[in-house]
Amino acid sequence: MKKNLLFVIDSLVAAGAEKSLLTLLSLLDYNKYSVDLMLFGHGEVLEKLLPKEVNILEPLKYTIFANKDFKNALIYSLKNRDIRMLSSRIKYSFEIRRRKYSNAEKARIFWESVSNVIENCPKNYDVAISYAQGVPTFYVADKIKAMEKFAWVNVSYRLSNIDMEYQSKFYNVFNKIIAVSDSAKNIFLETFPFYEEKVEVIYDINNSKFVTEMAEIGKSYDDGYDGIRILTIGRLAHQKGYDIALEACKMLKQAGINFRWYVLGKGPLKSELENFIQENGLSEHFVLMGVTDNPYPLIKNCDIYVQTSRFEGFGLAIAEARMLNKPIVTTRFDAVFNQMIHRKNGLVVDLNAIDVYKGVLKLITDKQLKDNIVKYLKEEKKGNIEEIEKFYKLIG
């Protein structure tokens, strides 16, 4: 008899954890497992790449309600003589506007506000997995019945005492907590040292065969530009350090370098970044491309891949750039040395615009260094699909 698995994640935007989950699902043996997937946001680009065997569950009632504009949400509530979802939505909306919150704080406030109107899942599972921290973890802990529960941690997870105490009551429910790198594990245990026996490491799974095949199909750059192409992939959020990237971009422009820096991603800082680009005359140099379900032709055809992250649980986009033999400049975030070797497969620089600028400039001007890095990249081990065996061992 097949084991029933449930995966829960916020959505399937084209980001690291989401692509890791997509790869994992593409490698699963569906003769042994049946898989349901719960999303809190629907219609994102990676959904069309899911294996046909994966069953996406119907949206939660609150998810449908939250997507209504306020007028229709009010009409719905009055028509159904039930204002609980409306009051929960107003409570969350009011609280979240009071000040700037971290992602962990936003998740806590959301769950405190709306969990009472989110229905329990009617189905029983053999294994339930929250594939991201925050709301997916709270949902699996509170609303799912399963023989075993596993929680993934795919960011460097430092929390305030308030959020540590709040989240610990959810993590208590899980049989195991899975970090996606050794550094992600160590940082998680700085906050939750009492979970030492629960935490294991399964690296974000990346499949080099899939990446190289996808790089040969789909859309690449179509702007006719013939200078140096720099690429960065990541959500338009504080974590990814786009303020640092933009300052480095200004320096490259001032140095007279013939380059164009492309960015794949969407997120809350889009308007802020667009304003900076406009105000600093960078429209021809720093290009926000939005998202695509297949970024690999863009990686393949760039000259340098740059990551300016403040923190990462693993850094899947770097792994993908390595698979396509692209020289990399990356900031020194917590997990960076899980896969980077300075001056071997790229350059690891300090977290500031000057050092990012110097790193990029070095790869542009030092042809021998760049050629040596590309040579090393072509010879180093690619992908880690063997991690699937750790996953099979975990779920039994």
C-alpha positions as CSV (number, residue, x, y, z in Angstrom):
1,M,0.0,0.0,0.0
2,K,1.3,3.5,-0.9
3,K,2.2,5.9,1.9
4,N,0.1,9.1,1.9
5,L,2.4,12.2,2.0
6,L,1.4,15.8,2.5
7,F,3.7,18.7,1.7
8,V,2.8,22.2,2.8
9,I,4.5,25.4,1.5
10,D,3.4,29.0,1.1
11,S,3.4,28.9,-2.7
12,L,5.4,27.8,-5.7
13,V,7.1,31.1,-6.7
14,A,10.4,30.6,-8.5
15,A,12.6,30.7,-5.3
16,G,15.1,28.4,-3.6
17,A,12.9,26.4,-1.3
18,E,10.2,26.1,-3.9
19,K,12.6,24.9,-6.6
20,S,14.1,22.4,-4.1
21,L,10.6,21.0,-3.3
22,L,9.9,20.8,-7.1
23,T,13.1,18.8,-7.6
24,L,12.3,16.5,-4.6
25,L,8.8,15.8,-6.0
26,S,10.3,15.2,-9.5
27,L,12.5,12.4,-8.0
28,L,10.0,10.7,-5.8
29,D,8.9,7.1,-6.5
30,Y,5.2,7.4,-7.1
31,N,4.8,3.6,-7.0
32,K,5.4,3.9,-3.3
33,Y,4.0,7.2,-2.3
34,S,0.8,9.3,-3.1
35,V,1.4,13.0,-2.6
36,D,-0.9,15.9,-1.7
37,L,0.3,19.5,-1.8
38,M,-1.2,22.3,0.2
39,L,-0.5,25.9,-0.9
40,F,-1.4,29.2,0.7
41,G,-0.9,31.1,-2.6
42,H,-1.9,29.7,-5.9
43,G,-1.1,30.4,-9.6
44,E,2.6,30.8,-9.3
45,V,5.0,29.9,-12.1
46,L,6.4,26.6,-10.8
47,E,3.0,24.9,-10.5
48,K,3.0,24.0,-14.2
49,L,6.2,22.0,-13.6
50,L,4.9,19.8,-10.9
51,P,4.8,16.0,-11.7
52,K,1.3,15.0,-12.8
53,E,1.1,12.6,-9.8
54,V,1.1,15.4,-7.3
55,N,-2.4,16.4,-6.2
56,I,-2.8,20.1,-5.3
57,L,-5.4,20.4,-2.6
58,E,-8.3,22.9,-2.9
59,P,-7.5,26.3,-1.4
60,L,-8.5,26.8,2.2
61,K,-11.7,28.8,2.7
62,Y,-9.7,31.6,4.3
63,T,-7.3,31.7,1.3
64,I,-10.2,32.2,-1.0
65,F,-11.7,34.8,1.3
66,A,-8.4,36.7,1.7
67,N,-8.1,37.1,-2.1
68,K,-11.4,39.0,-2.3
69,D,-11.2,42.8,-2.3
70,F,-12.6,44.3,0.9
71,K,-16.0,45.2,-0.6
72,N,-16.7,41.6,-1.8
73,A,-15.3,40.2,1.5
74,L,-17.8,42.3,3.4
75,I,-20.7,41.2,1.1
76,Y,-19.7,37.6,1.5
77,S,-19.6,37.9,5.3
78,L,-23.0,39.6,5.5
79,K,-24.6,37.2,3.0
80,N,-23.4,34.2,5.0
81,R,-24.1,35.8,8.3
82,D,-20.6,35.0,9.5
83,I,-18.1,37.8,10.2
84,R,-15.4,35.7,11.8
85,M,-13.1,35.6,8.7
86,L,-13.7,39.3,8.1
87,S,-12.8,40.2,11.7
88,S,-9.7,38.0,11.6
89,R,-8.6,39.6,8.3
90,I,-9.1,43.1,9.8
91,K,-7.3,42.2,12.9
92,Y,-4.3,41.0,10.9
93,S,-4.4,43.9,8.5
94,F,-4.5,46.4,11.3
95,E,-1.7,44.8,13.3
96,I,0.6,44.4,10.3
97,R,0.4,48.1,9.5
98,R,1.5,49.3,13.0
99,R,5.3,49.0,12.2
100,K,7.8,47.1,10.1
101,Y,7.9,43.4,11.1
102,S,10.3,40.6,10.4
103,N,9.0,37.6,8.4
104,A,8.9,35.5,11.6
105,E,6.9,38.2,13.3
106,K,4.5,38.5,10.4
107,A,3.9,34.7,10.4
108,R,3.2,34.8,14.2
109,I,0.8,37.7,13.8
110,F,-1.0,36.1,10.9
111,W,-1.5,32.8,12.8
112,E,-2.6,34.6,16.0
113,S,-5.1,36.5,13.9
114,V,-6.6,33.9,11.6
115,S,-5.9,30.4,12.8
116,N,-9.2,30.2,14.5
117,V,-11.0,30.4,11.1
118,I,-8.8,28.0,9.2
119,E,-10.3,24.6,9.0
120,N,-8.7,21.4,10.0
121,C,-7.7,19.1,7.1
122,P,-10.2,16.2,7.0
123,K,-7.7,13.6,5.7
124,N,-5.3,11.5,7.7
125,Y,-1.7,11.2,6.5
126,D,1.2,8.8,7.1
127,V,3.6,11.7,6.8
128,A,3.0,15.5,6.8
129,I,5.8,17.9,5.9
130,S,6.0,21.7,6.3
131,Y,8.5,22.6,3.7
132,A,9.0,26.1,5.0
133,Q,9.1,27.8,8.4
134,G,6.4,30.1,9.6
135,V,2.8,29.6,8.5
136,P,3.3,26.1,6.8
137,T,4.9,24.9,10.1
138,F,2.0,26.3,12.2
139,Y,-0.6,24.8,9.8
140,V,0.9,21.2,9.9
141,A,1.3,21.3,13.7
142,D,-2.2,22.6,14.3
143,K,-4.5,21.5,11.5
144,I,-3.1,18.2,10.2
145,K,-3.6,14.6,11.5
146,A,-0.5,12.5,10.6
147,M,1.4,9.6,12.0
148,E,4.6,11.5,11.6
149,K,5.4,15.2,11.1
150,F,8.6,16.8,9.8
151,A,9.5,20.5,9.6
152,W,11.9,21.9,7.1
153,V,14.1,24.9,8.0
154,N,15.6,26.5,4.9
155,V,16.8,29.9,6.2
156,S,19.2,31.1,8.8
157,Y,16.7,31.2,11.6
158,R,17.5,33.8,14.3
159,L,14.5,34.8,16.4
160,S,13.5,37.1,19.2
161,N,12.7,35.5,22.6
162,I,9.0,36.2,21.9
163,D,9.0,34.3,18.6
164,M,11.2,31.5,20.0
165,E,8.7,30.9,22.7
166,Y,5.8,31.1,20.3
167,Q,7.3,28.8,17.7
168,S,8.6,26.2,20.1
169,K,5.1,25.0,21.0
170,F,4.6,24.1,17.3
171,Y,8.1,22.5,16.8
172,N,7.3,20.4,19.9
173,V,4.7,18.6,17.7
174,F,7.2,17.5,15.0
175,N,9.1,14.2,15.0
176,K,12.1,15.7,13.2
177,I,13.3,19.1,12.2
178,I,15.2,19.1,8.9
179,A,17.8,21.8,8.2
180,V,19.0,22.3,4.6
181,S,22.6,22.9,5.5
182,D,25.0,22.5,8.4
183,S,25.0,26.2,9.0
184,A,21.2,26.4,8.9
185,K,21.2,23.6,11.6
186,N,23.7,25.4,13.8
187,I,21.9,28.7,13.6
188,F,18.6,27.1,14.3
189,L,20.1,25.4,17.4
190,E,21.4,28.8,18.6
191,T,17.7,29.7,19.0
192,F,16.4,26.3,19.9
193,P,19.2,24.4,21.7
194,F,16.7,22.0,23.3
195,Y,15.9,20.5,19.9
196,E,19.4,19.1,19.4
197,E,18.2,15.5,19.2
198,K,15.4,16.4,16.7
199,V,17.4,18.2,14.1
200,E,18.9,16.5,11.0
201,V,20.5,17.8,7.8
202,I,19.2,17.1,4.3
203,Y,20.6,19.5,1.8
204,D,18.4,21.2,-0.7
205,I,18.2,18.7,-3.5
206,N,19.5,19.9,-6.9
207,N,19.5,17.9,-10.1
208,S,22.2,18.9,-12.5
209,K,20.7,16.8,-15.4
210,F,17.4,18.7,-15.1
211,V,19.2,22.1,-14.9
212,T,21.4,21.5,-17.9
213,E,18.5,20.1,-20.0
214,M,16.3,23.1,-19.1
215,A,19.1,25.5,-20.0
216,E,18.8,24.4,-23.6
217,I,15.1,25.2,-24.0
218,G,13.0,28.3,-23.3
219,K,13.6,32.0,-23.5
220,S,16.9,33.7,-22.9
221,Y,17.9,37.4,-23.2
222,D,16.2,39.1,-26.2
223,D,17.4,42.7,-25.8
224,G,20.3,42.5,-28.3
225,Y,22.8,43.6,-25.7
226,D,26.4,42.6,-26.5
227,G,28.3,43.7,-23.3
228,I,28.9,41.8,-20.1
229,R,25.8,40.2,-18.6
230,I,25.6,40.0,-14.8
231,L,22.7,38.0,-13.3
232,T,21.2,37.8,-9.8
233,I,18.2,35.6,-8.8
234,G,16.2,36.1,-5.7
235,R,13.1,37.6,-4.1
236,L,13.1,41.4,-4.1
237,A,13.4,41.5,-0.3
238,H,15.9,42.8,2.3
239,Q,17.4,39.4,2.8
240,K,18.8,39.4,-0.8
241,G,20.8,42.6,-0.4
242,Y,19.6,44.4,-3.5
243,D,20.6,47.7,-1.9
244,I,24.2,46.4,-1.9
245,A,23.8,45.2,-5.5
246,L,22.6,48.6,-6.7
247,E,25.4,50.5,-5.0
248,A,27.9,48.1,-6.7
249,C,26.1,48.7,-10.0
250,K,26.6,52.4,-9.6
251,M,30.3,51.9,-9.0
252,L,30.6,49.7,-12.1
253,K,28.9,52.4,-14.2
254,Q,31.2,55.1,-12.8
255,A,34.2,52.9,-13.7
256,G,33.0,52.9,-17.3
257,I,32.4,49.1,-17.5
258,N,30.3,47.9,-20.4
259,F,27.8,45.8,-18.5
260,R,24.1,45.1,-17.8
261,W,22.9,43.6,-14.5
262,Y,19.8,41.5,-14.7
263,V,17.6,40.5,-11.8
264,L,15.1,37.6,-11.7
265,G,12.6,37.9,-8.9
266,K,9.6,39.7,-7.5
267,G,8.8,40.9,-4.0
268,P,7.9,43.8,-1.6
269,L,10.9,46.0,-2.6
270,K,10.1,46.3,-6.3
271,S,8.8,49.9,-6.2
272,E,11.7,51.0,-3.9
273,L,14.2,49.4,-6.3
274,E,12.6,50.9,-9.4
275,N,12.7,54.4,-7.7
276,F,16.4,53.9,-6.9
277,I,17.2,52.8,-10.5
278,Q,15.3,55.8,-11.9
279,E,16.8,58.4,-9.6
280,N,20.4,57.1,-10.2
281,G,20.2,56.8,-13.9
282,L,20.6,53.0,-13.9
283,S,17.8,52.1,-16.2
284,E,20.2,50.7,-18.9
285,H,22.4,49.0,-16.3
286,F,20.1,47.3,-13.7
287,V,17.1,45.4,-15.2
288,L,14.3,43.9,-13.2
289,M,13.0,41.0,-15.3
290,G,10.2,39.7,-13.0
291,V,10.0,35.9,-12.8
292,T,10.1,33.0,-15.1
293,D,9.4,29.3,-14.7
294,N,12.7,28.5,-16.5
295,P,15.6,30.7,-15.5
296,Y,18.3,28.4,-16.7
297,P,18.8,29.8,-20.3
298,L,19.4,33.1,-18.6
299,I,22.0,31.6,-16.2
300,K,23.6,29.7,-19.1
301,N,24.0,32.9,-21.1
302,C,25.2,35.3,-18.4
303,D,28.9,36.1,-17.9
304,I,28.9,36.4,-14.1
305,Y,26.4,35.3,-11.5
306,V,26.2,37.5,-8.4
307,Q,24.5,36.8,-5.0
308,T,24.4,39.7,-2.5
309,S,22.4,37.9,0.2
310,R,22.6,38.8,3.9
311,F,21.6,35.2,4.8
312,E,20.6,32.0,3.1
313,G,19.8,28.5,4.4
314,F,21.7,27.0,1.5
315,G,21.8,29.2,-1.6
316,L,20.2,27.1,-4.3
317,A,20.6,29.7,-7.1
318,I,24.4,29.6,-6.5
319,A,24.3,25.8,-6.9
320,E,22.4,26.2,-10.2
321,A,24.9,28.7,-11.5
322,R,27.7,26.3,-10.5
323,M,26.0,23.5,-12.5
324,L,26.1,25.8,-15.6
325,N,29.8,26.7,-15.0
326,K,29.2,30.3,-14.3
327,P,31.8,32.2,-12.3
328,I,30.3,33.6,-9.1
329,V,30.7,36.5,-6.9
330,T,28.8,36.0,-3.6
331,T,28.7,37.7,-0.2
332,R,29.9,35.9,2.9
333,F,26.5,34.7,4.3
334,D,26.3,31.9,6.9
335,A,25.9,28.9,4.6
336,V,28.2,30.1,1.8
337,F,31.1,27.8,2.4
338,N,28.8,24.7,2.2
339,Q,29.4,25.0,-1.5
340,M,31.8,27.9,-2.3
341,I,35.6,27.7,-2.3
342,H,37.1,31.2,-2.6
343,R,39.1,31.7,-5.8
344,K,38.3,28.2,-6.9
345,N,34.6,28.2,-8.0
346,G,34.1,31.9,-7.5
347,L,34.8,34.8,-5.2
348,V,33.4,35.2,-1.7
349,V,33.4,38.8,-0.6
350,D,32.4,40.8,2.5
351,L,28.8,42.0,2.8
352,N,29.2,45.5,1.3
353,A,28.9,47.3,-2.0
354,I,32.6,48.1,-2.4
355,D,33.7,44.5,-2.1
356,V,31.0,43.2,-4.4
357,Y,32.1,45.8,-6.9
358,K,35.7,44.8,-6.6
359,G,34.8,41.1,-6.9
360,V,32.8,41.7,-10.1
361,L,35.5,44.0,-11.5
362,K,38.1,41.3,-10.7
363,L,36.3,38.7,-12.8
364,I,35.8,41.2,-15.6
365,T,39.4,42.3,-15.8
366,D,41.4,39.2,-14.7
367,K,40.8,36.8,-17.6
368,Q,43.2,34.2,-16.2
369,L,41.4,34.0,-12.9
370,K,38.0,33.8,-14.6
371,D,39.2,31.0,-16.9
372,N,40.7,29.1,-14.0
373,I,37.4,29.4,-12.1
374,V,35.4,28.2,-15.1
375,K,37.8,25.3,-15.5
376,Y,37.4,24.3,-11.9
377,L,33.6,24.6,-12.2
378,K,33.6,22.2,-15.2
379,E,35.4,19.6,-13.2
380,E,33.7,19.8,-9.8
381,K,30.9,17.6,-8.7
382,K,27.5,18.7,-9.9
383,G,24.2,18.2,-8.1
384,N,23.3,16.1,-5.1
385,I,20.4,13.9,-6.0
386,E,21.8,11.3,-3.6
387,E,20.1,13.4,-0.9
388,I,16.9,11.7,-1.9
389,E,18.1,8.6,-0.1
390,K,18.2,10.6,3.2
391,F,14.6,11.7,2.5
392,Y,13.5,8.1,1.9
393,K,15.2,7.0,5.1
394,L,13.4,9.8,7.0
395,I,9.9,9.0,5.8
396,G,10.4,5.2,5.8
